[in-house]
Amino acid sequence: MKKLLVGFLAVGSLVALAACGSGNDSSGDPAPGEKITLKFQSLAFQKTTVAASKKIVADWNAAHPDVQVEYVQGSWDSVHDQLVTQFQGSSAPDIIHDESADITGFANQGYLADLTPYLSQETKDAVPAGVWDTVKSGDGKIIAAPTLLQSYVVFGNSALLKQAGVSATGDSLTWDQLQADAKKLTTGGKFGLGWGLKSPTATVLNLGMNFDAAFFEGTGRDAKAKIGDAELEVPKRIHAMAYTDKSIDPTSLTQSGSDVLPGFFGGKYAMVVAGNYTAQQMVEQAPKGFQWEVLPPLKGTSEKQAANPQTLSVPAEGKHIKQSAEFIDFFMKAENLAAVGQGDWLIPTTQPARDAIQKATGGKNGWAQTLASGTEMTKAPFQSVENYPKWKDQIATPALQEFLANKTDLATLGQKLNDGWGQVNS
């Protein structure tokens, strides 16, 4: 039995994958009268997305009486450890729902099938190359289909923005504009911005791409830390807003994204920065009559953000790889991706699905800006670094927390991020 990595790995150089060499009937169609049942382990948790996912399964089953899909409910909180056990016991579901940052560790061990021969050209053409890069092996094999993306956006209290004369128009919102608006909106004991950065690393590295920040050069274990002005730009700006302009509530920097929402609803914060999926929480939790909006995508030298899509993959030892991949291809159809994307308030990876959401919503309730925030998402350098998860947890997160708590200076932050890489990658 292969030894499975227990900690999930960032994207590295992936080994050749045993897609069809397991000896199982991975590509044959069912014999006449034979019925195949595929298990689809879904991690959808919003009621709207669970319903959309189950409808996709029902639609497939109605059209494929010989290849039925069974919906199995999984959880984001336990999926990694569950997959470790399932792969070790050769009991993984036929269709696996996860995310690219997690599945690459399993792919490195040869546990995921190559989907390249089975996905339609329509699906391959619909997903941008930069997103495909997050789910490809070193030799170009597709080890998963990318479905939905998360971006970071600015949410605004419409009444407070209007009262202060802050306009949210335009194709983008520069960081300088964000800082000026936050300062203008800070008055009467209320802050222009609340930002839940209890776990700051993913946000800082993602938005760092606005300023062409790389943080790493090279791939795998040979990667070297790259910490310069570009990599420190985002934490420097957040720190300045919190302690120089005093337009960010410092307390919010120690809270989670969900923790700052009551302050946003109560008028303590005129704006918050959070993952775009937070919009669904606002729909469900905002008090009656509260009006909010999504501001244009943040922009530094560009609007780039890192792509870490949700994924659908198939175990290499699966008995029905072809049929499982065909269901994934069905899931990737525009109307299906649009349904799950709209339910989770996430961005579909394909333009046809984004167009479908735009048409269904008319771009209202922030959908136009949310969809726009995903147009320049691509693979980030840190996604090719083998020990990134260890560096993130042991080095970057505590170092950024100290800096955002005003306990260290920018030079010390840079040194800790750089030197810490040598400690965890030795």
C-alpha positions in Angstrom: 0.0 0.0 0.0 1.3 3.5 -0.8 2.2 5.8 2.0 -0.2 8.7 1.8 0.7 12.2 2.8 -1.4 13.2 5.8 -0.8 16.9 5.5 -2.0 18.4 2.3 0.6 19.7 0.0 0.7 22.8 -2.2 1.0 22.4 -5.9 4.3 20.7 -6.8 5.7 18.7 -9.6 3.2 15.9 -9.9 4.1 12.4 -10.6 2.7 10.4 -13.5 -0.8 9.4 -12.6 -2.2 5.9 -12.9 -5.4 6.9 -14.6 -6.3 3.7 -16.4 -3.6 1.2 -15.4 -5.3 -0.2 -12.3 -6.7 -3.3 -14.0 -10.3 -2.2 -13.2 -13.0 -1.7 -15.8 -12.3 2.0 -15.8 -13.5 2.8 -19.3 -15.9 0.1 -20.5 -19.6 0.9 -20.8 -22.0 -1.2 -18.8 -23.1 -4.5 -20.3 -26.7 -4.7 -21.6 -29.0 -4.7 -18.6 -26.2 -3.8 -16.2 -26.6 -0.8 -14.0 -23.7 1.2 -12.6 -24.0 3.3 -9.5 -21.4 6.1 -8.9 -21.0 7.7 -5.5 -20.6 11.5 -5.7 -19.3 13.0 -2.4 -20.4 16.6 -2.4 -19.2 19.3 0.0 -22.0 21.7 -0.7 -23.4 23.1 2.5 -25.6 26.1 1.7 -29.2 25.0 1.3 -29.3 26.6 -2.1 -26.2 24.8 -3.3 -27.2 21.4 -1.9 -30.5 21.7 -3.7 -28.7 22.8 -7.0 -26.2 19.9 -6.7 -29.0 17.3 -6.0 -30.9 18.6 -9.1 -27.8 18.1 -11.3 -27.7 14.5 -10.0 -31.4 14.0 -10.6 -31.1 15.4 -14.1 -28.2 13.1 -14.9 -30.0 10.1 -13.5 -33.1 10.8 -15.6 -31.0 10.8 -18.7 -28.7 7.9 -17.9 -30.8 4.9 -16.5 -27.8 2.6 -16.8 -25.3 4.9 -15.0 -26.9 6.3 -11.8 -25.2 8.7 -9.4 -25.8 8.5 -5.7 -25.4 11.8 -3.8 -23.3 11.5 -0.6 -23.0 14.5 1.8 -19.4 15.3 2.9 -17.9 18.2 4.9 -15.2 20.7 4.2 -14.1 20.3 7.8 -13.2 16.7 7.5 -12.7 16.0 3.8 -8.9 15.7 3.8 -8.7 13.2 6.7 -11.6 11.3 5.2 -9.9 11.0 1.8 -6.7 9.9 3.5 -8.7 7.0 5.1 -10.7 6.3 1.9 -7.6 6.2 -0.4 -5.8 3.9 2.1 -8.8 1.6 2.2 -9.5 1.7 -1.5 -13.0 3.1 -0.7 -12.8 6.6 -2.1 -16.1 7.8 -3.8 -16.2 7.7 -7.6 -16.5 11.5 -7.8 -14.6 13.6 -5.3 -15.4 17.2 -4.4 -12.5 19.1 -3.0 -10.2 22.1 -3.9 -7.0 22.3 -5.9 -4.8 23.1 -2.9 -5.8 19.9 -1.2 -6.0 17.3 -4.0 -2.5 17.9 -5.3 -1.0 16.1 -2.3 -3.1 13.0 -3.3 -2.1 13.5 -6.9 1.5 13.4 -6.0 0.9 10.0 -4.6 -0.8 8.7 -7.7 -4.3 8.5 -6.2 -6.1 10.6 -8.9 -7.0 9.6 -12.4 -6.0 11.5 -15.6 -9.2 13.0 -16.9 -7.7 14.4 -20.1 -9.1 11.7 -22.4 -12.6 11.9 -21.0 -13.5 15.6 -20.7 -15.1 17.2 -23.7 -13.3 19.8 -25.8 -16.2 22.1 -24.9 -15.3 21.9 -21.2 -11.6 22.2 -21.9 -12.2 25.4 -24.0 -14.5 27.0 -21.5 -12.0 27.2 -18.6 -9.2 29.7 -18.9 -5.7 28.3 -19.1 -4.6 30.0 -15.9 -7.3 28.1 -14.0 -6.5 24.8 -15.7 -2.9 25.2 -14.6 -4.1 24.8 -11.0 -5.3 21.2 -11.7 -2.7 19.9 -14.0 0.3 17.6 -13.3 3.8 18.5 -14.3 3.4 16.7 -17.6 0.1 18.4 -18.4 -2.4 15.8 -17.3 -5.7 17.0 -15.9 -6.2 15.5 -12.5 -9.5 17.4 -11.7 -12.1 19.7 -13.3 -12.2 23.2 -11.7 -15.7 24.3 -10.9 -16.0 27.4 -8.7 -13.7 30.2 -7.6 -13.5 32.6 -4.6 -12.2 36.1 -4.8 -11.8 38.9 -2.2 -14.1 41.9 -2.6 -15.1 45.0 -0.8 -18.7 45.2 0.6 -20.2 48.6 1.3 -23.1 49.8 3.5 -25.1 51.6 0.7 -26.6 54.2 3.1 -23.3 55.2 4.7 -21.5 55.4 1.3 -24.2 57.6 -0.1 -24.2 59.8 3.0 -20.5 60.4 2.7 -20.6 60.9 -1.0 -18.5 57.9 -1.8 -19.1 56.5 -5.3 -18.7 52.8 -6.1 -18.7 53.2 -9.9 -16.0 52.2 -12.4 -14.4 49.0 -13.5 -12.0 48.8 -10.6 -11.2 50.3 -7.1 -7.6 51.2 -6.6 -6.0 50.6 -3.2 -5.4 54.4 -3.0 -9.1 54.9 -3.5 -10.0 52.3 -0.9 -7.7 54.0 1.6 -9.1 57.5 0.9 -12.7 56.2 1.1 -12.1 54.4 4.3 -10.6 57.6 5.8 -13.5 59.7 4.6 -16.0 57.2 6.1 -14.3 57.2 9.5 -16.2 59.5 11.7 -18.2 59.7 14.9 -16.6 56.7 16.5 -17.3 54.5 13.4 -14.7 53.1 11.1 -14.5 53.2 7.4 -13.4 49.6 7.2 -13.6 46.4 9.2 -11.4 43.5 8.0 -11.5 40.0 9.6 -7.9 38.9 9.3 -7.6 36.4 12.1 -6.1 34.0 9.5 -4.4 36.6 7.3 -2.0 34.6 5.1 -4.3 33.5 2.3 -5.8 37.0 2.0 -2.4 38.7 1.9 -0.9 36.3 -0.6 -4.0 36.4 -2.8 -4.4 40.1 -2.9 -0.6 40.5 -3.1 -1.0 39.5 -6.7 -2.6 42.9 -7.2 1.0 44.2 -6.9 2.7 41.3 -8.7 3.9 39.8 -5.4 5.4 36.3 -5.8 6.6 35.4 -2.3 8.5 32.4 -3.9 10.7 31.6 -6.8 10.9 28.1 -8.2 8.8 25.1 -7.4 8.7 22.1 -5.1 11.3 21.8 -2.3 13.8 23.8 -4.4 11.7 27.0 -4.2 13.3 30.0 -2.5 11.5 32.7 -0.6 11.1 36.1 -2.4 10.1 38.8 0.1 10.6 42.3 -1.3 8.6 45.6 -1.6 5.8 44.0 -3.7 5.3 41.1 -1.2 5.0 43.6 1.7 2.8 46.1 -0.1 -0.6 44.7 1.1 0.3 44.3 4.8 1.9 47.7 4.7 -1.3 49.3 3.4 -3.5 47.5 5.9 -1.3 48.5 8.8 -1.2 52.1 7.6 -5.0 52.3 7.5 -5.3 50.7 11.0 -2.6 52.7 12.8 -1.8 55.9 10.8 -5.2 56.8 9.2 -7.1 54.9 11.9 -9.7 54.0 9.3 -9.6 50.3 10.0 -10.8 49.0 13.4 -7.6 47.2 14.8 -9.9 44.9 16.8 -11.4 43.6 13.5 -8.0 42.4 12.4 -8.0 39.8 15.1 -11.5 38.5 14.1 -12.8 36.1 11.5 -14.7 37.3 8.4 -18.0 36.2 10.0 -17.2 38.0 13.3 -17.1 41.4 11.6 -20.5 41.1 10.0 -22.6 42.2 13.0 -20.5 45.4 13.1 -21.1 45.9 9.4 -24.9 45.4 9.8 -24.9 47.7 12.9 -23.2 50.6 11.1 -19.9 50.3 13.0 -18.1 49.6 9.7 -19.0 51.3 6.4 -17.1 48.7 4.4 -15.7 45.2 5.0 -13.3 43.1 2.8 -14.1 39.4 2.6 -14.5 36.5 0.3 -17.2 36.9 -2.2 -19.1 33.9 -0.7 -19.9 36.2 2.3 -22.7 37.7 0.2 -24.8 34.6 0.8 -24.4 35.2 4.6 -25.5 38.8 4.1 -28.6 37.7 2.2 -29.5 35.4 5.1 -28.3 37.4 8.1 -28.7 41.1 7.3 -31.4 42.9 9.2 -34.6 43.8 7.3 -34.1 47.0 5.2 -30.2 46.9 5.3 -28.8 47.8 1.9 -25.4 46.6 0.9 -23.4 46.5 -2.3 -20.2 45.0 -3.8 -17.6 47.6 -4.9 -15.5 47.1 -8.1 -12.6 44.7 -7.9 -9.5 45.9 -6.0 -6.6 47.0 -8.2 -2.9 47.7 -7.6 -0.7 47.4 -10.7 -3.3 44.8 -11.8 -6.5 43.1 -10.7 -4.9 39.7 -10.5 -5.9 37.3 -7.7 -4.9 33.7 -7.0 -7.1 30.9 -8.3 -7.7 28.0 -5.9 -10.8 26.5 -7.4 -13.2 23.9 -6.0 -12.6 20.6 -7.9 -14.2 17.4 -9.1 -11.8 14.4 -9.5 -11.8 10.7 -9.8 -9.7 8.1 -7.9 -7.1 6.3 -10.1 -8.3 3.0 -8.8 -11.9 3.7 -9.6 -13.9 1.0 -11.4 -15.7 3.4 -13.7 -13.3 6.3 -14.5 -14.9 7.0 -17.8 -18.5 7.2 -16.5 -17.4 9.3 -13.5 -15.6 11.7 -15.8 -18.7 11.9 -18.0 -20.8 13.0 -15.0 -18.1 15.6 -14.2 -18.4 16.9 -17.8 -22.1 17.1 -17.3 -21.6 19.0 -14.0 -19.4 21.5 -15.9 -22.2 22.5 -18.3 -23.0 26.2 -18.1 -26.5 25.9 -16.6 -25.2 23.5 -13.9 -22.2 25.5 -12.9 -24.3 28.6 -12.9 -26.8 27.0 -10.5 -24.2 25.9 -7.9 -22.3 29.2 -8.3 -25.3 31.3 -7.7 -26.3 29.2 -4.7 -22.9 29.6 -3.1 -22.3 33.1 -4.4 -19.1 31.9 -6.0 -17.7 32.5 -9.4 -18.0 29.7 -12.0 -14.7 28.9 -13.8 -16.3 29.1 -17.3 -17.5 32.2 -19.1 -20.7 30.6 -20.3 -21.7 29.9 -16.7 -20.8 33.4 -15.6 -22.9 34.8 -18.5 -25.8 32.6 -17.3 -25.6 34.1 -13.7 -25.3 37.6 -15.1 -28.4 37.0 -17.2 -30.3 35.4 -14.3 -29.5 38.1 -11.8 -29.2 41.1 -14.1 -25.9 41.8 -12.3 -27.9 43.0 -9.2 -27.0 42.5 -5.6 -23.3 42.9 -6.4 -23.2 40.1 -8.9 -21.7 42.2 -11.7 -18.8 43.2 -9.5 -18.4 39.7 -8.1 -18.2 38.1 -11.5 -15.8 40.8 -12.7 -13.5 40.1 -9.7 -12.8 36.6 -11.1 -11.7 37.6 -14.6 -8.0 37.8 -13.8 -7.6 34.8 -11.5 -4.6 32.6 -12.2 -2.2 30.1 -10.6 -0.1 31.8 -7.9 3.6 31.0 -7.4 3.0 29.7 -3.8 0.7 27.0 -5.3 3.8 25.3 -6.8 5.7 25.2 -3.5 5.8 21.9 -1.6 6.2 23.1 1.9 3.9 26.2 1.6 1.2 24.8 4.0 3.9 24.4 6.8 5.3 27.9 6.1 1.8 29.3 6.1 0.8 27.8 9.5 4.1 28.0 11.4 5.7 31.1 10.0 3.5 33.5 7.9 0.3 33.5 10.0 1.9 34.3 13.3 4.3 36.8 11.7 1.4 38.6 9.9 -0.7 38.5 13.1 2.1 40.2 15.1 2.6 42.9 12.4 -1.2 43.6 12.1 -1.3 43.9 15.9 1.4 46.6 15.7 3.8 44.5 17.7 6.6 44.4 15.0 7.6 46.6 12.1 7.6 45.9 8.4 11.3 45.1 8.1 10.9 42.5 10.9 7.9 41.0 9.1 9.9 40.6 5.9 12.8 39.0 7.7 10.5 36.5 9.5 8.8 35.5 6.3 12.1 35.0 4.5 14.1 33.3 7.3 11.1 31.2 8.3 11.1 29.5 4.8 14.6 28.2 5.5 13.4 26.8 8.8 10.5 24.8 7.5 12.1 23.8 4.1 15.4 22.5 5.4 
